[in-house]
Amino acid sequence: MHLAMDQFHYRNGQLYCEQVDLCELADQVGTPAYVYSAGTLRHHYRAFAEAFAALNPIICYSIKSCGNLNICQLLAELGAGMDVVSGGELYRAIEAGADPSKIVYAGVGKTDQEIEQGIKAGIGWFNIESEAEFENIAAIAARLGQPARGALRVNPDVADQRTHAKTATGHKHTKFGVNIDQTAIFFDTYGKNAHCELDAIHLHIGSPIYSPEPYVQAIAKVLTLIAQLRATGHVVRTLDIGGGFAADYETDASPSYAEYAKAIVPLLQNEDLRVILEPGRTISGNAGVLLSRVQYVKQTGEKRFVIVDGGMHNLIRPAMYDAFHFIWPVRVDARHVPPKRAQEIHLPDLVRADVVGPICETGDVLARDRALPPVDRGDLLCIFTAGAYGMVMASNYNSIPRPIEVLVDCNNTKIIRQRESYMDLVAHEKCTGSV
């Protein structure tokens, strides 16, 4: 592999996370369970930072990809800033010890309370999504007597054709940002505001982006725009090129960080700009798995179903985005140790089945027509590359408690979120007063 995907590996037919046997761990904490590798998180963050070191960028980890406080703390200790999209994520970032000056705040619907929270925290930049939002941020900053700084989110009308339509954000007709041809008017109107300093441009063209080329196209357009803005007297000090860097859901399916950097760094290295990057899934994706126990194996005519205790309520990506996650038993015979992670694995005596969850929805499918080693009730399956947009999108649909989260660091394990109980499900519904 051009990069170590992660530190989940088979040893004598048994899957380990770093030095921890996942069968033993599942017996201890139950299933479904999210398990994260601290070593994988550190590896990907450091490799990403090294690839882009020539730009001396501010690296703002995208909390929305995987927001557990302990994971945010681990990354903040490595020097990461944070990309947040809500007051709750900002609270997490501050609680995790992130430097407020290295926090960027995106999102089209920031409330007055959230804006005030960000200004008082002294965050680095609000990513400005509209004229109305800029005016509101400036008004709140004036009322508080505390300045704010803004980066105008620009849509360069660039997208990766392989990015799912629901996560493509860089074309003209998304809800995000302003069209690139409106930028000059925006700066003419708001560029000299006394309460919100507009001195930066922000891009985010979607996620995942499977090649460097869309970044090259978008950055080239924006550098021309910045030159035009500067020529008319506007100050642009910072360029935030966003995130979207891919993760390996299949072995070696994504560009390496060096490949992204080789295309991006030369465009920006000699520019008089501070650069911000917002990696999310490329840091957290391969660092987490979801362990799920087989409840039943069901044969209906020619169709075989493997029914597990995890489902769309734990990992919604397959149902929402038709996303692929490699799924394999945690314990296998030597002949069934997977040589790689791919949509098709060619090994003897595999059996095709749909892997489905317990939710009362036909769409609760984790994998369709997938070739797997034979499994029985009680066997443990691992759903790989579940660290990004997994637990953060989990729900209590069908009144099922959300799963436990465990962080593994070498041979040490730490519960970083307790499994919810039935009492947790109703705790906020036991009202004690009237409106």
N, C-alpha and C positions, 0 to 999 in steps of 0.2 A: 504494500500500500504506500501511496505517496505521503500519507500522514497516518499516524496511528488513529484509526477510527475511534477506538475507545479501549478501555481496560476490562471489557467483558470477554472472557475466553474460556474455551473448553480444555479441561485437563482430565485425561483418562475417561472421556465421555461425560464429564460433569462440568456444568457451567459455573464459573466463578466471576465475581466482581472483585477485581484486584486480588486480594488473598482470601476472600470470603466465599465459602460454598453457599450458593443461592438456594439449594434444597434445604440445607440446615437453617438458613435465615428465614425462609418462608415458613418452616415448621415453627419457628420462634415467634414470628410477628403476624402470621396469617396472610391470607390473600383476599382480594387483590392488594398488591403493594407496589408502590413506586420505589425504585432503588436507584440511587445516584452514585457515581464514582467521582470522588474529589480529585483523584489524580487525572481523570479525563478532563474535568473542568479546568484545572490548572494548565494542563498540556495545551488545550485549544486556545485559552486566553494568551498564554505566552507565545505560542507559535504565530497567532494572529498579530500580536504586538510586534514581534520580531520581523514579520514580513513587511510591515508598514513603517518600520522604525525610521526610515529616511525622511518621513514626513513629520516625525515627532508629533503624532496626532493625539488628540484627546479621545480616548476610547470609552464610549458610553454604552455599557451593556444594556440591552433591551429587556427590561424587567418583565414585560408582557409575555416573553417566551417561557420563562420559568421563574416565578417570583418568590419562592420560599426564602424566608428571612436568612436562614443559615447559608444558603447558596449565594445570596446577595452579599453577605458578610465575607464569605470566602473570596469573592471577586473584588470587593472593595479593598480587602487586605492586599491584593495584587496590584492595586492602583487604579482599578476601573472606576470611571464615572458611571452615571446611570441615565438611561433614556426612559422617561416615564410618560404615561398617558392618562393619569388620573390622580386625584388626591390620595387615594389609597396606595398607589404605587410610589408617590412622592413620600408618603409616610414610611413605607417600607425602606426606601432608599436612605432616608435620614436615620431610621432606626438601625440600619445595617452599617452605618458609619461612613457613608459616601460623602465626599467633599461636595457641598452644595454648589460651589462654583463650577463643578464638572457635571451638573445635572441639566439635561435638556428636557423640555416639557412639550410634548406633541398632543394632538387630538383636536377634533373640530368642535367639540362641545364643552369646553372648559367652563365651569360655573364660576360665578363671582366668588364664592367661598374658596374654590380651588385656586383661582388666580391670586387671591389675597394670601392664601397659604404659601404659594410659590414665591411671591414677592417677599413676604416676611422671612422665608427660609433663605433668601439670597441666592436663588438658583442662577445658573449661568445664562440660559436663554429660554424664552418661550418661542416655540416654533409657531409662527403666526399663520393662521389658516384663512383669514378673510379680513376685509376692511372693517367689518363690524367688530370682530374680535380685537383687532388692534386698538380701535377706539375705546373699547371697554377696558382692556388692560391698561392703557394710558390713563384713563379716568380713575381707575382704582389705585394706580401708582400715585397719581396726584393727590388723591384723598388721603393715602397713607403717608405721603411725604417721603416716599422711598422709591428710588428709580428702578425701572425694569429694563431688560434688554431683549430685543426680538430678532429672530431669524425668519425671514419671509420664506414660507414653504412654496416652492415653485414647481409646477408640473411641466416638465420638458416635453411631454408627449412622446415618451420613450417607454417601451415595455419589452420584457422577454416573452416571446410567444409561447414558451412552455410554462410560464407562471399561471397558476389557476386564476380564472376570472375573478374569483372572490378575494384574491390577495394581490391583484395587480393594481397599483395605485398611481402610476406615473403618466397615465394618458389624460387627455383633456377633460373627459366627462366623469371623473371620479368626484367624490364629495370632498376630497382633500386639496388644500392649497389653492393657489391662483394660477391661471394659465400664464405661461412664460411671456406672452405678448402684452400682459397687463402689468408687468413688473415695473416698467419705467414710470407709469402713471402712479403706481402705488408709492414708489420712492419719492416722486415729486410731491405727493400729497402728505406723506407721513415721515419722510426721511429726516426732517429737522425737529421732530417732536421733542419737547423738553422733558417728558416724563417716561417715555419708552424709547430707548435708543435703538434705532433700526440700522444695524451695521453688519448683518450676516444674511446669507442665503442658505436655505435648507432644501435638500432633495430626499425623496424616498420613493423609488420607482416600483416597489413591490417585493414580494418574498415567496419562495426563493428565486434568486436570479442565478441561472445555471451556467452563465459564461460571463467573462469580463466585458464583452462588447457593449451591452446596454449601458453599463457604467461609463464607458468611454464616450458613447454618443451623448449621454446626458451631461457629463462633465464638460465636454467640448462646447455644447450649447450654452451652458451656464458661464463658462469662462468668457465667451464672447459677450454675454449679457453683463457680466461684472465690469468688463472693459468699457462698455458703453455707459454704465452707471457712473463709473469713476470719471469718465470724460465729461460728464455733465455736472460734476461737483459732488457726487454722493460718495460716502465713505462705506466701503465693504471690507471688513477685516477678516471675516471668518466664512468658511464654506463647510457645511455639514452635508456629507454625501450619503447619509442614511445608512441603512443596513441591507438585509436581504441576501447576504452571502449564504450559500447553500450548505447543507449538511449531507453526509453520506447515508441515505436510507438504504442504498445498495453499495456494495464494496466498490470504491474508487469511481463512484458515479458523478462526483462533483469536482470542480477545479480545486487545486491546492491553493492555500493562501498565497504562495509564491506566484502562482499564475495570475490571480487577481491583482496582486501588487505589481507585477511586471507590466501590466497594462495601465494601471491607475497611477502609480507613483510618478512616472515621467511626465504626466500631464500637470502635476501639481507641485513637483519638487522645486521648481524655480519661480513659482508664483508667490507673491507677497500676501499669503493667506494662512491663517491658522486653520487646520483641518480637523474636523470631527468625524468619527466613524461610529456607527451604531449596530454592532453585531449582536445578534440574539441567538437564533437557532444554531448557527455555526459554532457557537460556544457550548450551548446547553443540549442540543439535540441528541448527539451520540452519548452524552454523559448520563442518560437516564433510561431505564427499562421499566416495563410494567409486568409484574409476575401475576399470573392468573391460573387458577386451578380448574381442571376439567371436571365438570359436574356430571355430564352425561355424553354418551356417543349415540347418535340416533341415525338410523338408516330409513329413508323414506323412498321406496322404489330404488332408483339408481342414485339418488342423492344422499350424501352422507353429511351429517352435521356434527361438529365438535362444539359442545355447549360449555362455555366457561363462565366463571363468576365475575369476570370483568367485561365491560361492554362499552357502548357509546356514552354512558354516563361517566365513565372513567377516562376514555380516550375517544373523542368525537371526530378526530381528523378523518378516519376512513368513511364515516357516514356523511360528513359535511363536505369534504373535498375529494372524495374517492382516493384518498391518500394510501400509498403503499407503506406497510410496516412489515419487516421481516419477522416471522413468527416461527419458533422452533422449540421442541421440548428442552427442558433444562437438563434432563439426564437421558442419554442415548447410548446405544451400542457404538462401538468404535467405527463401524461401517457407516454410521449415520451422523458422524461429526461433520457439520457443514464446511465445505472448503472455502466458502465465501457467503456473503449475503446477497441474494438476488431473487428476482421474481420467480425464476425457474431454477430449481436445484436438481441435478441429475445424479441420483443415487439409487441403489437397488431397493425394491420392495417399498417404495413410498406409496401412500394412499391419498387420493384427492378428496378434499372435504372443504366445506365452508366452516370457518371459525366464527361463532356467533355468541352474543352475550345474552343476559337474562331479561333484558328490557322488552316490554310489550310493544315493540315497534318492528315492523318488517325490515326497516333499515338498520337495525342493530347488528351489523355485520362487520367484523374486523378483517376478514379475508375471505375472498370467494375462490372456489375451485383451486385451492392451494394444495400442492403436493407436500405431504408431511410424513414423517415416520409414523407407524401405527401408535395410537395413544388410547388409553383407557381411563375410566373414571378414577379420579384422584391424582392423575399425572399433572405435572407442573409445566406450564408453557411460559416462554419469555417473549414478550413483544418488544422488539428492539427499537432504538432511536426514538424513544418516547419522552425524552427529557424536555423537548420544546413543544409547547401548546398541548400538553398532556394534562397534568394536574391543574394547571391554571384555568383550563376550560372544563374541568369536571363539574358535575352537578349532582343534585339529590333527586333527580327524576326517578319516579316510581318510589319515592321515599326510601332510597337506599343510601346509607351513610357513605361519605367519601372515604377513600382508602388512606392507609398509613403511608408516610414518606420516611425513607431511611437513607442516610448518607454513609457511604463506606469510604474509609481513608486507610489504605493499606490493609491491615487486618483488624481495624477498629470499626465498629458500627455505632451509629447514633440515630435514634429516632428524632427526626426533625419536624414531624407533625404527627400527632396521635390520630389513630383511626377514630372517626366520629362514631357516636353511639345513637341509639334511638332517642335518648333524652336530648341530645344535641339537635336533632331534627325539629323538635317542638319547643325548644327553650325560648325562642323569641315570639312564639305564638301564644304563650301564657300571659295574656295582657293583664295588667294590674290597675289600669285606670282608664278613664274616658278622655276623649279629645277636649 
